[in-house]
Amino acid sequence: MTETAGHNSKEQIKAFVERVERLEEEKKAAADDIREVYQEVKGNGFDTKALRRVVALRKQDREKLKEHQAILETYLDALGMDWLL
């Protein structure tokens, strides 16, 4: 490897590391912002567990969610727990 190629590799590695570090900082900032929103949710009298569940459900594929819900309903019905539906 030539000296120039080695220098370029070092610069690339440094740039990659700095990008990852910057993204990690952004990820932490986003997590802090999300935490603040949930504190606001709680402060306004809403149930944070329910809201987290709604957020998780919205991330899921609609068809897979419908399929999962149908299976859950079948199982609850089989156990006589259809009152949960």
DAJOPE-V461736 format. One record per residue. RES is the residue in one small letter. NEAR is the number of other ideal C-beta (glycine too) atoms within 10 Angstrom. Layout:
# DAJOPE-V461736
RES:NEAR
RES:NEAR
This chain:
# DAJOPE-V461736
m:8
t:7
e:7
t:8
a:9
g:10
h:11
n:12
s:11
k:10
e:10
q:10
i:10
k:10
a:10
f:10
v:10
e:10
r:10
v:10
e:10
r:10
l:10
e:10
e:10
e:10
k:10
k:10
a:10
a:10
a:10
d:9
d:9
i:12
r:10
e:10
v:11
y:15
q:11
e:11
v:15
k:12
g:8
n:7
g:6
f:12
d:11
t:13
k:9
a:10
l:14
r:13
r:11
v:10
v:11
a:9
l:12
r:9
k:7
q:11
d:9
r:9
e:8
k:9
l:13
k:11
e:11
h:13
q:12
a:10
i:10
l:12
e:14
t:11
y:10
l:14
d:12
a:9
l:9
g:7
m:11
d:11
w:6
l:9
l:9
